[in-house]
Amino acid sequence: MVIVGLVGVPRYCWAVELELAPVGSYATGLFGRSAAEIVAHCPTTQRVFVVNAESGRLDVLSLSDQGKLEYFAEVDTNVDLTGPMRVVNSVAVSQGRIAVAVEANPKTDPGDVAFYDTQTLRFLGSIQTGALPDMVTFSPNGRWVLVANEGEPNADYTVDPEGTVTVIDLADGIEAAVVRTAEFGDWNAGGSRADELPRLTAAGLRISGRVTLSLEPYASRPSTFAEDVEPEWIEVSQDNSTAFVCLQENNAIAEIDVPTARVKRLIPLGFKDHGRAGNEIDVSDRDGAIRIESWSGLYGVFQPDTIRLYSAGGRSYLVTANEGDSRIRPETDDEIDGLAEGSVYSDEASLERWPLAGALFESVSGEGDLGRLRLIRDLVDSHLDEQGRPTRLFAFGGRSFSIFDVETGELVFDSGSDFERITAERFPANFNASNDSVAFDKRSRSKGPEPEGIAIGEIDGRTYAFIGLERIGGIMVYDISDPYQARFVSYVNNRDFSVAPQRADGSANPDAGDSGIEGLIFIPQEHSPCRKPLLVVGNETSGTTTVWKIATNGVTAK
């Protein structure tokens, strides 16, 4: 293994003002089964509710005074909801109620939100949502429940439901709930706001998909904008009036008026210039080295999975974990370009798809350079010269976290190349390893460390962001008190790379630590059973839920 591209880069200081230590963990023993995804906490009962996705249930864990987790009970949504076996995707808690997002079977049918009592775990009722409810949240006052209905296509891509947001008013209780749906049809061709699309796409909005009409012979049509949209995550303002919805594949945020469920505006997030100093990345898994370098003409697409909302200096900001995602989802890291050409629409491609003779990228098209990098086909296709050669390349995600001004949509901070540089320094032998493998450099060609989830918390008057890395694992901590001058604080990772993450019998290896971070929540000191701030993390690959205690040591990094 060779490490290049790091000369002259300052080493990161590890003696900082916050210390995170794992103090409790609950292991399902299930590996790669999405057995610990999204987590929620009830301060009244001191219980943690964990999405055990493929089982269709919630694992209910008791949180002790020392931060330990113990199994208490389970909530099986398939007992309370009719129809075939379901998958649970998300959970939220407010004012004695648990809200659980449950997708239908098949997933292209309308799903449900199931409600339970936090104390008794009694089923309280359910409300139908759109297709594939992927995330659920309460408004701060507990009155509103909002659901991001991702509306992913079926396996053949012959059915692509519209992405929507279900807005539920619980002012008069669950049985008398008023349900509205925020839709995106106004931006379809001929819609009342379709004329906004040229301006929005010029600012970075991505419209990508197609709907397959038949496989033999193959035929397809462009998807409508409403079909193309796949809502991923929701944050609600402190005054309960406005929701911000992440449209991950579209590289945008939707702003929604909560009481009316009306989409007010779309905020394109734009692109990240990987040719600019500070935005370097490693692009190949076959160069035998750590090469975090600049690449002229290469752009990352800000496609956040999780977003968080906070205020500083009287203004509101969105914090984004720039994971990246394609509409075709390869089942393994070894799949190169999704499904075969001519079978279904694929938005992944590599440089070999386009003619390169005399092109800007001809000299860097080898497997050790840009030739292995997964690219976004439709965006590259929109930047071709008269000979069909690419003039710009676009890669999935930003390998970073960002901060955007809510009012203006302006990018005010991005962590640049920090995540790859920091993990390269800490774990050089396992740089860009995946969540299911300890192999060196495996993820360099596709989204790198893959920032997935974010939690935000205030400690001693400072605001911190905790960003979970899905692939190599671990949590990045930044002080974001000043959104324009966010500052790296620490990186913690309890993964043991000396052992395989999976046992021979297919179960999770308990000696390997956590892998596949999905959801993170911050428990402030006043809601914590141990009177110390805690971070609770769901790890979908290792099937573990881990509690990290946060302590201050009186040191402030400069």
LUMTI-453742 format. One record per residue (C-alpha): x, y, z; residue in one letter; chain. Coordinates in steps of 0.05 Angstrom, whole numbers. Layout:
LUMTI-453742
<x X; y Y; z Z; type a; mol A>
...
//
This chain:
LUMTI-453742
<x 0; y 0; z 0; type m; mol A>
<x 25; y 70; z -18; type v; mol A>
<x 0; y 135; z 10; type i; mol A>
<x 6; y 194; z -37; type v; mol A>
<x -29; y 261; z -44; type g; mol A>
<x -23; y 279; z 30; type l; mol A>
<x 43; y 317; z 28; type v; mol A>
<x 38; y 384; z 63; type g; mol A>
<x -29; y 370; z 95; type v; mol A>
<x -30; y 385; z 170; type p; mol A>
<x -45; y 327; z 216; type r; mol A>
<x -110; y 332; z 254; type y; mol A>
<x -107; y 344; z 329; type c; mol A>
<x -139; y 290; z 371; type w; mol A>
<x -135; y 326; z 439; type a; mol A>
<x -199; y 367; z 435; type v; mol A>
<x -255; y 393; z 478; type e; mol A>
<x -304; y 335; z 471; type l; mol A>
<x -292; y 263; z 487; type e; mol A>
<x -339; y 208; z 464; type l; mol A>
<x -337; y 139; z 495; type a; mol A>
<x -383; y 80; z 482; type p; mol A>
<x -418; y 61; z 547; type v; mol A>
<x -472; y 14; z 525; type g; mol A>
<x -493; y -28; z 466; type s; mol A>
<x -548; y -76; z 446; type y; mol A>
<x -533; y -128; z 392; type a; mol A>
<x -586; y -166; z 353; type t; mol A>
<x -534; y -214; z 324; type g; mol A>
<x -562; y -201; z 255; type l; mol A>
<x -512; y -180; z 202; type f; mol A>
<x -532; y -140; z 141; type g; mol A>
<x -606; y -146; z 157; type r; mol A>
<x -621; y -73; z 173; type s; mol A>
<x -633; y -95; z 245; type a; mol A>
<x -615; y -28; z 277; type a; mol A>
<x -630; y 32; z 233; type e; mol A>
<x -667; y 93; z 259; type i; mol A>
<x -670; y 106; z 334; type v; mol A>
<x -715; y 149; z 378; type a; mol A>
<x -714; y 164; z 453; type h; mol A>
<x -770; y 176; z 503; type c; mol A>
<x -744; y 216; z 563; type p; mol A>
<x -805; y 200; z 605; type t; mol A>
<x -797; y 124; z 602; type t; mol A>
<x -721; y 125; z 586; type q; mol A>
<x -732; y 77; z 529; type r; mol A>
<x -698; y 75; z 462; type v; mol A>
<x -740; y 51; z 403; type f; mol A>
<x -699; y 20; z 347; type v; mol A>
<x -722; y 3; z 276; type v; mol A>
<x -710; y -70; z 263; type n; mol A>
<x -729; y -60; z 191; type a; mol A>
<x -735; y -126; z 155; type e; mol A>
<x -769; y -160; z 215; type s; mol A>
<x -824; y -108; z 213; type g; mol A>
<x -816; y -90; z 286; type r; mol A>
<x -787; y -41; z 336; type l; mol A>
<x -738; y -65; z 388; type d; mol A>
<x -754; y -29; z 453; type v; mol A>
<x -692; y -20; z 497; type l; mol A>
<x -686; y 7; z 568; type s; mol A>
<x -634; y 61; z 578; type l; mol A>
<x -602; y 56; z 647; type s; mol A>
<x -572; y 109; z 692; type d; mol A>
<x -503; y 88; z 667; type q; mol A>
<x -523; y 92; z 594; type g; mol A>
<x -529; y 17; z 586; type k; mol A>
<x -581; y -13; z 539; type l; mol A>
<x -623; y -74; z 556; type e; mol A>
<x -677; y -109; z 516; type y; mol A>
<x -746; y -92; z 543; type f; mol A>
<x -797; y -113; z 491; type a; mol A>
<x -814; y -111; z 418; type e; mol A>
<x -869; y -78; z 378; type v; mol A>
<x -890; y -120; z 318; type d; mol A>
<x -926; y -77; z 268; type t; mol A>
<x -947; y -138; z 228; type n; mol A>
<x -992; y -159; z 286; type v; mol A>
<x -1030; y -93; z 283; type d; mol A>
<x -1031; y -78; z 208; type l; mol A>
<x -1066; y -122; z 156; type t; mol A>
<x -1036; y -150; z 93; type g; mol A>
<x -970; y -186; z 75; type p; mol A>
<x -906; y -180; z 115; type m; mol A>
<x -884; y -107; z 121; type r; mol A>
<x -818; y -70; z 131; type v; mol A>
<x -809; y -16; z 183; type v; mol A>
<x -769; y 45; z 160; type n; mol A>
<x -771; y 99; z 213; type s; mol A>
<x -794; y 117; z 283; type v; mol A>
<x -807; y 181; z 321; type a; mol A>
<x -831; y 197; z 392; type v; mol A>
<x -870; y 256; z 421; type s; mol A>
<x -916; y 268; z 480; type q; mol A>
<x -927; y 195; z 497; type g; mol A>
<x -937; y 172; z 425; type r; mol A>
<x -893; y 130; z 380; type i; mol A>
<x -901; y 139; z 305; type a; mol A>
<x -875; y 83; z 261; type v; mol A>
<x -868; y 88; z 185; type a; mol A>
<x -886; y 21; z 153; type v; mol A>
<x -880; y 6; z 79; type e; mol A>
<x -931; y -37; z 43; type a; mol A>
<x -919; y -102; z 8; type n; mol A>
<x -909; y -88; z -49; type p; mol A>
<x -872; y -25; z -32; type k; mol A>
<x -904; y 14; z -89; type t; mol A>
<x -972; y 11; z -54; type d; mol A>
<x -991; y 63; z -1; type p; mol A>
<x -958; y 51; z 66; type g; mol A>
<x -979; y 68; z 137; type d; mol A>
<x -959; y 105; z 200; type v; mol A>
<x -975; y 62; z 261; type a; mol A>
<x -982; y 95; z 329; type f; mol A>
<x -966; y 65; z 397; type y; mol A>
<x -965; y 88; z 470; type d; mol A>
<x -894; y 99; z 496; type t; mol A>
<x -911; y 71; z 565; type q; mol A>
<x -956; y 11; z 551; type t; mol A>
<x -935; y -1; z 478; type l; mol A>
<x -1009; y -7; z 462; type r; mol A>
<x -1030; y 1; z 389; type f; mol A>
<x -1067; y 67; z 381; type l; mol A>
<x -1086; y 64; z 308; type g; mol A>
<x -1057; y 76; z 239; type s; mol A>
<x -1062; y 126; z 182; type i; mol A>
<x -1048; y 112; z 109; type q; mol A>
<x -991; y 148; z 75; type t; mol A>
<x -961; y 149; z 5; type g; mol A>
<x -916; y 96; z -25; type a; mol A>
<x -854; y 75; z 14; type l; mol A>
<x -858; y 119; z 77; type p; mol A>
<x -784; y 124; z 90; type d; mol A>
<x -781; y 175; z 147; type m; mol A>
<x -830; y 200; z 199; type v; mol A>
<x -823; y 258; z 247; type t; mol A>
<x -865; y 300; z 295; type f; mol A>
<x -866; y 375; z 296; type s; mol A>
<x -834; y 405; z 359; type p; mol A>
<x -903; y 416; z 391; type n; mol A>
<x -925; y 345; z 376; type g; mol A>
<x -987; y 367; z 336; type r; mol A>
<x -963; y 349; z 267; type w; mol A>
<x -935; y 284; z 240; type v; mol A>
<x -899; y 288; z 173; type l; mol A>
<x -879; y 228; z 131; type v; mol A>
<x -830; y 227; z 72; type a; mol A>
<x -860; y 180; z 21; type n; mol A>
<x -801; y 162; z -22; type e; mol A>
<x -840; y 127; z -77; type g; mol A>
<x -783; y 84; z -103; type e; mol A>
<x -797; y 44; z -166; type p; mol A>
<x -809; y -31; z -165; type n; mol A>
<x -754; y -81; z -184; type a; mol A>
<x -772; y -78; z -259; type d; mol A>
<x -781; y -3; z -258; type y; mol A>
<x -849; y -11; z -291; type t; mol A>
<x -882; y 23; z -232; type v; mol A>
<x -854; y 88; z -204; type d; mol A>
<x -901; y 120; z -153; type p; mol A>
<x -900; y 194; z -142; type e; mol A>
<x -858; y 220; z -84; type g; mol A>
<x -901; y 257; z -33; type t; mol A>
<x -903; y 282; z 38; type v; mol A>
<x -961; y 262; z 84; type t; mol A>
<x -980; y 316; z 135; type v; mol A>
<x -1023; y 292; z 193; type i; mol A>
<x -1057; y 340; z 241; type d; mol A>
<x -1066; y 307; z 308; type l; mol A>
<x -1098; y 367; z 343; type a; mol A>
<x -1161; y 325; z 356; type d; mol A>
<x -1127; y 258; z 365; type g; mol A>
<x -1110; y 200; z 319; type i; mol A>
<x -1181; y 178; z 304; type e; mol A>
<x -1201; y 249; z 283; type a; mol A>
<x -1135; y 265; z 249; type a; mol A>
<x -1137; y 310; z 187; type v; mol A>
<x -1091; y 284; z 132; type v; mol A>
<x -1064; y 325; z 75; type r; mol A>
<x -1012; y 308; z 22; type t; mol A>
<x -957; y 353; z -5; type a; mol A>
<x -947; y 336; z -79; type e; mol A>
<x -900; y 358; z -134; type f; mol A>
<x -945; y 355; z -195; type g; mol A>
<x -942; y 430; z -205; type d; mol A>
<x -873; y 420; z -234; type w; mol A>
<x -896; y 366; z -284; type n; mol A>
<x -898; y 385; z -357; type a; mol A>
<x -956; y 432; z -366; type g; mol A>
<x -961; y 445; z -291; type g; mol A>
<x -969; y 514; z -261; type s; mol A>
<x -896; y 517; z -240; type r; mol A>
<x -863; y 478; z -296; type a; mol A>
<x -833; y 542; z -324; type d; mol A>
<x -788; y 546; z -262; type e; mol A>
<x -750; y 483; z -281; type l; mol A>
<x -699; y 513; z -329; type p; mol A>
<x -677; y 562; z -275; type r; mol A>
<x -676; y 508; z -222; type l; mol A>
<x -637; y 457; z -264; type t; mol A>
<x -587; y 511; z -281; type a; mol A>
<x -578; y 522; z -206; type a; mol A>
<x -566; y 447; z -194; type g; mol A>
<x -634; y 412; z -191; type l; mol A>
<x -628; y 343; z -222; type r; mol A>
<x -684; y 309; z -261; type i; mol A>
<x -662; y 240; z -280; type s; mol A>
<x -710; y 182; z -284; type g; mol A>
<x -750; y 140; z -332; type r; mol A>
<x -809; y 93; z -325; type v; mol A>
<x -803; y 25; z -359; type t; mol A>
<x -865; y 7; z -399; type l; mol A>
<x -844; y -63; z -420; type s; mol A>
<x -783; y -107; z -416; type l; mol A>
<x -793; y -149; z -480; type e; mol A>
<x -788; y -110; z -524; type p; mol A>
<x -757; y -56; z -480; type y; mol A>
<x -794; y 10; z -480; type a; mol A>
<x -795; y 68; z -432; type s; mol A>
<x -817; y 140; z -423; type r; mol A>
<x -789; y 198; z -383; type p; mol A>
<x -816; y 200; z -312; type s; mol A>
<x -856; y 261; z -291; type t; mol A>
<x -823; y 307; z -241; type f; mol A>
<x -870; y 281; z -187; type a; mol A>
<x -849; y 209; z -203; type e; mol A>
<x -776; y 229; z -204; type d; mol A>
<x -778; y 261; z -135; type v; mol A>
<x -761; y 215; z -77; type e; mol A>
<x -769; y 251; z -9; type p; mol A>
<x -718; y 224; z 41; type e; mol A>
<x -716; y 264; z 106; type w; mol A>
<x -757; y 319; z 140; type i; mol A>
<x -739; y 374; z 189; type e; mol A>
<x -793; y 419; z 219; type v; mol A>
<x -781; y 491; z 243; type s; mol A>
<x -785; y 508; z 316; type q; mol A>
<x -849; y 548; z 304; type d; mol A>
<x -881; y 485; z 274; type n; mol A>
<x -900; y 523; z 210; type s; mol A>
<x -849; y 500; z 158; type t; mol A>
<x -819; y 434; z 138; type a; mol A>
<x -755; y 423; z 98; type f; mol A>
<x -754; y 359; z 58; type v; mol A>
<x -692; y 328; z 29; type c; mol A>
<x -700; y 305; z -43; type l; mol A>
<x -637; y 264; z -44; type q; mol A>
<x -633; y 239; z -116; type e; mol A>
<x -654; y 307; z -142; type n; mol A>
<x -600; y 346; z -105; type n; mol A>
<x -651; y 392; z -74; type a; mol A>
<x -691; y 412; z -13; type i; mol A>
<x -766; y 425; z -15; type a; mol A>
<x -797; y 477; z 32; type e; mol A>
<x -868; y 459; z 54; type i; mol A>
<x -920; y 499; z 91; type d; mol A>
<x -942; y 451; z 145; type v; mol A>
<x -1015; y 472; z 158; type p; mol A>
<x -1033; y 472; z 84; type t; mol A>
<x -984; y 417; z 60; type a; mol A>
<x -965; y 463; z 2; type r; mol A>
<x -896; y 460; z -30; type v; mol A>
<x -872; y 532; z -27; type k; mol A>
<x -806; y 526; z -63; type r; mol A>
<x -750; y 481; z -86; type l; mol A>
<x -679; y 496; z -64; type i; mol A>
<x -625; y 466; z -111; type p; mol A>
<x -562; y 449; z -73; type l; mol A>
<x -513; y 454; z -131; type g; mol A>
<x -448; y 419; z -143; type f; mol A>
<x -380; y 411; z -110; type k; mol A>
<x -318; y 426; z -152; type d; mol A>
<x -268; y 370; z -140; type h; mol A>
<x -216; y 409; z -179; type g; mol A>
<x -215; y 463; z -126; type r; mol A>
<x -164; y 462; z -70; type a; mol A>
<x -194; y 432; z -7; type g; mol A>
<x -244; y 389; z -45; type n; mol A>
<x -196; y 332; z -65; type e; mol A>
<x -220; y 259; z -67; type i; mol A>
<x -194; y 189; z -80; type d; mol A>
<x -229; y 164; z -143; type v; mol A>
<x -203; y 93; z -155; type s; mol A>
<x -203; y 27; z -119; type d; mol A>
<x -149; y -1; z -165; type r; mol A>
<x -93; y 49; z -157; type d; mol A>
<x -62; y 12; z -98; type g; mol A>
<x -55; y 76; z -59; type a; mol A>
<x -87; y 132; z -20; type i; mol A>
<x -91; y 187; z -72; type r; mol A>
<x -132; y 245; z -47; type i; mol A>
<x -122; y 293; z -105; type e; mol A>
<x -155; y 347; z -145; type s; mol A>
<x -191; y 327; z -209; type w; mol A>
<x -204; y 383; z -259; type s; mol A>
<x -273; y 379; z -289; type g; mol A>
<x -301; y 331; z -237; type l; mol A>
<x -360; y 352; z -194; type y; mol A>
<x -394; y 320; z -134; type g; mol A>
<x -469; y 325; z -128; type v; mol A>
<x -497; y 346; z -61; type f; mol A>
<x -546; y 289; z -48; type q; mol A>
<x -558; y 289; z 27; type p; mol A>
<x -590; y 230; z 63; type d; mol A>
<x -602; y 265; z 130; type t; mol A>
<x -612; y 339; z 140; type i; mol A>
<x -617; y 377; z 206; type r; mol A>
<x -643; y 447; z 221; type l; mol A>
<x -612; y 495; z 271; type y; mol A>
<x -606; y 569; z 286; type s; mol A>
<x -545; y 614; z 296; type a; mol A>
<x -541; y 689; z 301; type g; mol A>
<x -616; y 696; z 288; type g; mol A>
<x -614; y 658; z 222; type r; mol A>
<x -634; y 586; z 204; type s; mol A>
<x -587; y 536; z 172; type y; mol A>
<x -593; y 467; z 143; type l; mol A>
<x -538; y 417; z 157; type v; mol A>
<x -532; y 361; z 106; type t; mol A>
<x -497; y 293; z 105; type a; mol A>
<x -477; y 288; z 32; type n; mol A>
<x -483; y 213; z 21; type e; mol A>
<x -504; y 208; z -52; type g; mol A>
<x -553; y 159; z -82; type d; mol A>
<x -572; y 131; z -150; type s; mol A>
<x -641; y 111; z -174; type r; mol A>
<x -612; y 43; z -193; type i; mol A>
<x -586; y 12; z -128; type r; mol A>
<x -533; y -41; z -140; type p; mol A>
<x -538; y -99; z -92; type e; mol A>
<x -463; y -107; z -83; type t; mol A>
<x -402; y -63; z -87; type d; mol A>
<x -378; y -106; z -145; type d; mol A>
<x -435; y -86; z -191; type e; mol A>
<x -407; y -34; z -238; type i; mol A>
<x -462; y 0; z -276; type d; mol A>
<x -527; y -25; z -247; type g; mol A>
<x -570; y -69; z -291; type l; mol A>
<x -553; y -85; z -363; type a; mol A>
<x -562; y -32; z -417; type e; mol A>
<x -629; y -40; z -450; type g; mol A>
<x -665; y -74; z -393; type s; mol A>
<x -682; y -17; z -346; type v; mol A>
<x -661; y 55; z -338; type y; mol A>
<x -594; y 62; z -303; type s; mol A>
<x -565; y 128; z -280; type d; mol A>
<x -496; y 99; z -263; type e; mol A>
<x -441; y 97; z -315; type a; mol A>
<x -365; y 98; z -321; type s; mol A>
<x -321; y 138; z -369; type l; mol A>
<x -319; y 82; z -420; type e; mol A>
<x -391; y 100; z -439; type r; mol A>
<x -369; y 163; z -476; type w; mol A>
<x -318; y 175; z -532; type p; mol A>
<x -254; y 204; z -502; type l; mol A>
<x -205; y 213; z -559; type a; mol A>
<x -181; y 285; z -554; type g; mol A>
<x -227; y 298; z -494; type a; mol A>
<x -207; y 333; z -430; type l; mol A>
<x -207; y 266; z -393; type f; mol A>
<x -171; y 222; z -443; type e; mol A>
<x -105; y 221; z -405; type s; mol A>
<x -139; y 205; z -338; type v; mol A>
<x -188; y 152; z -361; type s; mol A>
<x -149; y 91; z -336; type g; mol A>
<x -171; y 46; z -279; type e; mol A>
<x -121; y 79; z -233; type g; mol A>
<x -150; y 147; z -248; type d; mol A>
<x -222; y 167; z -266; type l; mol A>
<x -238; y 104; z -305; type g; mol A>
<x -268; y 67; z -246; type r; mol A>
<x -307; y 124; z -215; type l; mol A>
<x -383; y 116; z -214; type r; mol A>
<x -412; y 175; z -252; type l; mol A>
<x -483; y 203; z -259; type i; mol A>
<x -500; y 188; z -331; type r; mol A>
<x -555; y 239; z -343; type d; mol A>
<x -514; y 297; z -315; type l; mol A>
<x -453; y 279; z -356; type v; mol A>
<x -498; y 271; z -418; type d; mol A>
<x -521; y 343; z -408; type s; mol A>
<x -448; y 367; z -413; type h; mol A>
<x -423; y 338; z -479; type l; mol A>
<x -387; y 373; z -536; type d; mol A>
<x -407; y 367; z -610; type e; mol A>
<x -370; y 300; z -615; type q; mol A>
<x -407; y 272; z -555; type g; mol A>
<x -347; y 277; z -510; type r; mol A>
<x -357; y 297; z -437; type p; mol A>
<x -335; y 366; z -416; type t; mol A>
<x -354; y 355; z -343; type r; mol A>
<x -361; y 294; z -299; type l; mol A>
<x -410; y 286; z -241; type f; mol A>
<x -401; y 236; z -184; type a; mol A>
<x -452; y 214; z -132; type f; mol A>
<x -450; y 253; z -66; type g; mol A>
<x -401; y 302; z -36; type g; mol A>
<x -361; y 258; z 14; type r; mol A>
<x -373; y 314; z 64; type s; mol A>
<x -424; y 351; z 106; type f; mol A>
<x -448; y 421; z 88; type s; mol A>
<x -485; y 479; z 118; type i; mol A>
<x -535; y 519; z 77; type f; mol A>
<x -569; y 585; z 93; type d; mol A>
<x -644; y 569; z 93; type v; mol A>
<x -667; y 637; z 69; type e; mol A>
<x -619; y 645; z 11; type t; mol A>
<x -601; y 573; z -4; type g; mol A>
<x -528; y 593; z -2; type e; mol A>
<x -474; y 543; z 15; type l; mol A>
<x -437; y 574; z 74; type v; mol A>
<x -393; y 515; z 94; type f; mol A>
<x -370; y 448; z 68; type d; mol A>
<x -321; y 400; z 102; type s; mol A>
<x -285; y 390; z 36; type g; mol A>
<x -236; y 332; z 36; type s; mol A>
<x -235; y 326; z 112; type d; mol A>
<x -270; y 260; z 118; type f; mol A>
<x -223; y 222; z 72; type e; mol A>
<x -161; y 256; z 99; type r; mol A>
<x -179; y 243; z 171; type i; mol A>
<x -198; y 170; z 160; type t; mol A>
<x -135; y 160; z 119; type a; mol A>
<x -93; y 186; z 177; type e; mol A>
<x -129; y 144; z 229; type r; mol A>
<x -138; y 79; z 189; type f; mol A>
<x -89; y 79; z 130; type p; mol A>
<x -91; y 3; z 122; type a; mol A>
<x -167; y 4; z 117; type n; mol A>
<x -177; y 70; z 81; type f; mol A>
<x -246; y 74; z 47; type n; mol A>
<x -265; y 4; z 72; type a; mol A>
<x -338; y -14; z 65; type s; mol A>
<x -388; y -30; z 121; type n; mol A>
<x -387; y -104; z 104; type d; mol A>
<x -313; y -111; z 88; type s; mol A>
<x -246; y -89; z 117; type v; mol A>
<x -214; y -87; z 47; type a; mol A>
<x -170; y -27; z 33; type f; mol A>
<x -195; y 25; z -17; type d; mol A>
<x -260; y -12; z -34; type k; mol A>
<x -305; y 50; z -33; type r; mol A>
<x -260; y 100; z -67; type s; mol A>
<x -296; y 92; z -133; type r; mol A>
<x -365; y 103; z -102; type s; mol A>
<x -379; y 157; z -50; type k; mol A>
<x -319; y 142; z -5; type g; mol A>
<x -336; y 144; z 70; type p; mol A>
<x -409; y 159; z 53; type e; mol A>
<x -434; y 207; z 106; type p; mol A>
<x -503; y 182; z 125; type e; mol A>
<x -534; y 210; z 188; type g; mol A>
<x -529; y 273; z 230; type i; mol A>
<x -547; y 293; z 301; type a; mol A>
<x -540; y 363; z 328; type i; mol A>
<x -533; y 381; z 401; type g; mol A>
<x -514; y 440; z 446; type e; mol A>
<x -462; y 429; z 500; type i; mol A>
<x -436; y 485; z 545; type d; mol A>
<x -464; y 538; z 499; type g; mol A>
<x -432; y 510; z 436; type r; mol A>
<x -469; y 475; z 379; type t; mol A>
<x -440; y 410; z 353; type y; mol A>
<x -455; y 366; z 293; type a; mol A>
<x -444; y 291; z 298; type f; mol A>
<x -438; y 259; z 228; type i; mol A>
<x -440; y 184; z 220; type g; mol A>
<x -400; y 151; z 164; type l; mol A>
<x -437; y 91; z 136; type e; mol A>
<x -379; y 55; z 103; type r; mol A>
<x -314; y 59; z 141; type i; mol A>
<x -354; y 76; z 203; type g; mol A>
<x -345; y 124; z 260; type g; mol A>
<x -371; y 192; z 279; type i; mol A>
<x -342; y 259; z 258; type m; mol A>
<x -353; y 316; z 308; type v; mol A>
<x -353; y 389; z 287; type y; mol A>
<x -366; y 453; z 325; type d; mol A>
<x -418; y 490; z 281; type i; mol A>
<x -432; y 547; z 329; type s; mol A>
<x -409; y 594; z 274; type d; mol A>
<x -437; y 563; z 210; type p; mol A>
<x -388; y 600; z 167; type y; mol A>
<x -328; y 575; z 207; type q; mol A>
<x -347; y 505; z 227; type a; mol A>
<x -289; y 469; z 260; type r; mol A>
<x -268; y 397; z 264; type f; mol A>
<x -267; y 372; z 336; type v; mol A>
<x -256; y 296; z 337; type s; mol A>
<x -268; y 230; z 302; type y; mol A>
<x -286; y 166; z 340; type v; mol A>
<x -293; y 96; z 311; type n; mol A>
<x -301; y 33; z 354; type n; mol A>
<x -295; y -14; z 294; type r; mol A>
<x -240; y -67; z 299; type d; mol A>
<x -212; y -77; z 229; type f; mol A>
<x -169; y -136; z 251; type s; mol A>
<x -229; y -182; z 251; type v; mol A>
<x -282; y -197; z 199; type a; mol A>
<x -349; y -162; z 211; type p; mol A>
<x -388; y -227; z 196; type q; mol A>
<x -380; y -297; z 224; type r; mol A>
<x -379; y -359; z 182; type a; mol A>
<x -450; y -375; z 202; type d; mol A>
<x -474; y -308; z 174; type g; mol A>
<x -484; y -274; z 241; type s; mol A>
<x -452; y -209; z 262; type a; mol A>
<x -384; y -215; z 295; type n; mol A>
<x -390; y -180; z 363; type p; mol A>
<x -314; y -169; z 365; type d; mol A>
<x -317; y -126; z 302; type a; mol A>
<x -352; y -67; z 333; type g; mol A>
<x -404; y -24; z 298; type d; mol A>
<x -412; y -18; z 223; type s; mol A>
<x -462; y 13; z 176; type g; mol A>
<x -483; y 74; z 215; type i; mol A>
<x -553; y 96; z 196; type e; mol A>
<x -589; y 139; z 248; type g; mol A>
<x -562; y 183; z 304; type l; mol A>
<x -597; y 221; z 359; type i; mol A>
<x -570; y 269; z 411; type f; mol A>
<x -598; y 265; z 482; type i; mol A>
<x -584; y 330; z 519; type p; mol A>
<x -562; y 329; z 591; type q; mol A>
<x -631; y 348; z 618; type e; mol A>
<x -663; y 287; z 584; type h; mol A>
<x -607; y 238; z 598; type s; mol A>
<x -614; y 185; z 653; type p; mol A>
<x -541; y 195; z 672; type c; mol A>
<x -545; y 271; z 670; type r; mol A>
<x -492; y 272; z 616; type k; mol A>
<x -505; y 285; z 542; type p; mol A>
<x -510; y 221; z 501; type l; mol A>
<x -507; y 201; z 428; type l; mol A>
<x -548; y 140; z 408; type v; mol A>
<x -529; y 107; z 342; type v; mol A>
<x -563; y 54; z 301; type g; mol A>
<x -516; y 11; z 259; type n; mol A>
<x -554; y -27; z 206; type e; mol A>
<x -498; y -73; z 181; type t; mol A>
<x -474; y -98; z 249; type s; mol A>
<x -545; y -97; z 277; type g; mol A>
<x -522; y -59; z 339; type t; mol A>
<x -548; y 2; z 376; type t; mol A>
<x -493; y 38; z 415; type t; mol A>
<x -495; y 94; z 467; type v; mol A>
<x -437; y 143; z 468; type w; mol A>
<x -427; y 187; z 530; type k; mol A>
<x -402; y 257; z 514; type i; mol A>
<x -355; y 291; z 563; type a; mol A>
<x -319; y 357; z 562; type t; mol A>
<x -247; y 363; z 583; type n; mol A>
<x -241; y 438; z 587; type g; mol A>
<x -197; y 443; z 526; type v; mol A>
<x -218; y 487; z 468; type t; mol A>
<x -182; y 474; z 402; type a; mol A>
<x -158; y 534; z 363; type k; mol A>
//
